[in-house]
């Protein structure tokens, strides 16, 4: 058991993408990792997918996964964490978590999930972990979280974290850009994001330099006056963020309380003026002086043209949004809230989303 005033020991299990050889995504797991360091906590990382591949005899993934589970038990035995935090870890079995509990009876275990809860796969992951974890965290708020309450756990909302070492620029301080409007995703026919784009882009009249990354070839032929580019990751993605004046934060489904793809942290965190749906309730955290809320294609097109013509207002709102995002949702603060929730401690500050905790 951790002594009073002793630094917390955290074992983070997540897909840390070592096998991408630097072509990384700016994922929440890495930002929580940074948050632990900023909180002066002792941290150990375990990248389950990388270990499963590395340890797979003859390249057989199932065998590698079994070995990775054994190595996680060994890692916990050696590191002796106070908290075990699981991200998207399909290889790690609940039986492994129980083995760790037998070795470390005082360890507390939590799972965090940043995928939308309307997805069947996400709900299955939450269901799978509800009896084996002391807390579950999701980037969607609302009564849906009560679905996985067992009477022995906590189920709570968590914001998408940022970190100043990753979202490390403020485009609100810039006035020269490669593109005026940026969107990254893979919208296809039937995807509401594509429906919004196909309705909005023609209304811009060619007045914005628009670049969209990841859309399929069929959709590219349907809208003219747009630069279509393949999906990007790593340093190339960071360079695109640096060269973008305004951005669209679109989700495959809008209207779920406080839900957003973790893209919102990249966009607002880098001081890119971010346009997002008014349906998700994010006005709880941000004002129109910090981000741009829109309601439908006509409203979106009108506001895009407005800020394209008023760069001073664009810069002011983008910088204010960046400052607010890093203040509220920085990884150190989000992680501290998660650990306090997991351990049942009194909150050290008034987290703006604190009512979205169910027990």
N, C-alpha and C positions, 0 to 999 in steps of 0.2 A: 504493500500500500504506500502511496506517495506521501511523504512527510509534508507538513505545512511549509509553504514558501519554496518547496522544491520544484524546479522546472518540470512541466508536464512532458511525458514521453509519448510520442505519437508515431504509430506505424501506419503509413498511408499505402493502401493497395489499390492500384489503378493502372490503366493502360497509359504508360508514360512514353510509348512510341520510340523506344531506343533503336528499334530496327529501321526507323525512318532515316537514321543517320543525319539528323539535323533538320530534316524537312518536316518540322513539327507543326502541330496545331496549337493555338493559344487556348488550351483546354482548362476547365475549372480545376482539375486535379493539380496541375502545376501551380496555379495561383493559390490554392490552399496550402501547397507545399511552401511557397514563398511566405504566405501568411504565418505559418508556424515559425519560420525563421525570424520574421519581424516581431513575433510575440516572445522571442527568446526561448522557444521550446525545443526540445531535442527531437529530431525527426529521423525516421528511417523509411526509405521508399522500397516498394516491391512491385515491379511491373509484371503483372500476371501473364499477359499475353506474350511478352518477350521471353519470360522464363519458360513458358510452355513450349514455345518454338525452339528455344536454345537447348532444352533438356529432352526433346523428343527423339527417342531412338528410331533410326531409319526414317526420320521425318514424320513419324506417325503422331499426329496431334493429340489424340486421345491419351496415348501413353505419356506424352509430355505434360498434359494437363494433370494427370495423376501424380506425376513426380513433382510438379510445381506446387500442388497442395501439400505434399510432404515437406517441401522446402519452406513453405510459408510457416508451417508449424515450427520448424527448426529456427526460422528467423525470429518468430515471436519468442521462442524459448531463450534465444541468445540476447535479443534486444530488450525484452521484458517491458512492453509498452503499458502505459496507463489506459490509452485509447487506441483502438484499432478502427480505422476509417476506411470503408470499402467504397470504391467508385463503381464503374461499370466493369464488373469482374465475372464474366460468364464461366471462367474456368474454376473459380473458387467455390467449393461445395460447403453447404451448411455443416456437414459432418466435420469438416476441417475446423470450423469456428468452435464447435463443441470440444474438439480436442485441445484447442488453444485455451478454452475456459478451464479445462481440467488442470492444465499446467499453471495457468494464471487466473485464479478464482476471482481476483479483483478487477480484471480487465473489463472495460466497457466497449461495446462494439456498435458501430453505426454504419448505415448505408446511405449514400447520397446518389440521387438520380436526376440528371439534368435534361432528360428527354420528356416530351409532352405526355401527360397522364391519359390523354384520350387514345394513345396508341396501345393496342393490345399487348405488345411486347413489353412496354414500360410497366403496365399494370401487373403483368406476370412476374416481372422482376421484384416489384414491391411486395407482391403476394408471397413470393418465394422467401424473402428475407424477413418478413414481419415477425416470425416466431423465433428467429435466431439472432436478431439484433435488438439492442436496447433502444435504438432510435432510428427512424427513417426520415430522410430529408428529400424534398422535391422542389423544383423550381416552378411549380404550380401551387396556388393557394386555394382555399375554399373548402367546403364541406366534403369534397371528394377525398380529402386526406383522412377523414374519419374511417374510411373503408378498411384501413389497415391497422386500426387501433385494436390491441388485444387486451388492454387492461394492465399489461406489464411493460408496455413500451411508450415512447413518445413519437408522434408523427407530426412533422412540422414543415413549414415553408422555409426555403433558403433562397436568397437572391443569387444571381449569377455574379461571381466575384470578379474583381479587377485587381491588377497589381501595377504599380508605377514602373516596374522594370519591363513589363510587356506592353501595356498601353502607355508608352513612354514619350509621346509627342502631343502637342496641342495644335491641331490644325486651325483652331480659332485665331491663332496668332499669325497665320499665313494668308496671303492673298494671291498666290500664283499656284495653279494646280494643273495636273495632267488631264483631269476629267472633272466635270461639274457634278455628276450624279453617278453613284456606285451602288451596285447590288450584287451580292454573291449568293448563289443558291442553284437549285436544279429544278426549276418549275416546269411542269409538263402539262399537256392538255388535261383539263379536269381539275388541276391544282388551282385553288383560289388565288394563289400568288400570281400565276400566269394570267388569270382572268383580269386581275387588277392591273397588271403591267400592260396587257394588250389594250385595255381601255384608256389607261393614263398616258402612255408614251406618245400616241398620235396627237394628243391635246397640247403637247409642248411646242409644237410648230418648229422643231429643229433648233430651238433657242438654247438648248443645253447639250453639252457633250456628255452623252450617256454611255456607260460601259457596264455590261452585265456579264458576270462570270458564271459559267456552269450550265446555262440553258441548252437544251438539246437542239440538234440541227433542224428538226422540223419546225420548232417554234421560231428559230432565228429567221426563217424565210417570211414570217408573217408580219413583222414590224420592221419598217425601214428607218434609217437615220439613227441606228444604234450600233455601237461596236460590241460584237459578241466575242467572248473569249472563253477558253477552257477554264475549268476549276483550278485553283491555285492554293498552295500551302507554303508554310515556312517563310523564309526571307522574302520570297516573291510576293506573298500575301501582305506582309508588312509594308513592302514598298508601295503596293497598291493603296493601302490605307493612307500612307504618307502623301500620296498624290491625289487624294479625293476631297472635294469641297463639301459635298452633301451625300447623304446615304439613305437607303431604304432599309428599315428593319421590319421585314415581313415574315410572318409565321404561316405554316400550312393551314392552321386554323386560328382564327382570332376570336377573342371573347372569353377565354379562360382566365380567371382572376390572376393577375400579376405574372402570367406566363410570358416568357420570351425565350427564343433561342439565345444561346450564350453570345451570339453575334452582337447583341446590344452592348455588351461590355467592351468589345473591340471598337465599336463605332463611337459611342458616347465617350468611352474612356480615352479615345485619341482626339477628342475635340472636333469630330466630324459632325456637322449639323445633321441630326438624326430625325427622320420622319417615321412615325409609328402610329398604328391604329389606336383610335380613341376607345376601342371596345375592351381593352384589357385591364383597365383600372390603374394604369401606371401614373395617372395624375395624382395618385396618393403620394408619390415620391417626387414627381417633377412637375414644374409649372410650364406654361407656354413660353416663359423666359429662359427655359433650359432645354427644351426639346419641342418638336412640332408634332402635334396630334392632328390626324386627319380622319375624315369620315367619308370614304368612298372616293372614286376616281376623280370626279369633278373637283372636290375639295382638295385632293392631293395635287392635282395639276395646277390649280390656282395658287396654292401655297409654294410649290416648287418655283413657279415663275416669279412670284413675289420676292422670294429670297434670292433668286438668281439676279434680280434687278437691284437688290439692296444688300450689298456685300457687307456693309458695316453691321447691319442687324444680324446677318448670318454669323459673322465672326463673334459678336457679343454673346449670342444665345449658345453657340457651340462651345465656347470656353466656359460659360456658366454651367452648361450641362456636364461638361467634363469634370469640373470641380465638384459638383454635387454627386456625380456617380462615384468618384474616388472617395469622397467623404463618407457616404452612406454604405457603399458596397465593396470597399476594399477587402481583399482576401483575409487580412489579419483580423478585421472586425467580424466578418462573416464566420470565420472559423472559431473565433472566441465565443460567438453566440451559439454555434453548433455544439461546442464542447460543454458550455454551461447548460444547454438544454439536455444534452446526453447525460450529464452527471447530476441533473436535478438541482443545480446550484441557483442561488438568487442571481438574477441578471445584474451584471456590473454596470449596465447603462440601459437607457430606454430605446431599445431597438424599434425602429419604426414599423416593423412587421410582426412584433412580438405576440399579437393576439392570434396569429395563425400557428399555434402549437396545441396539439390535441393529445390527451392521455386517456 
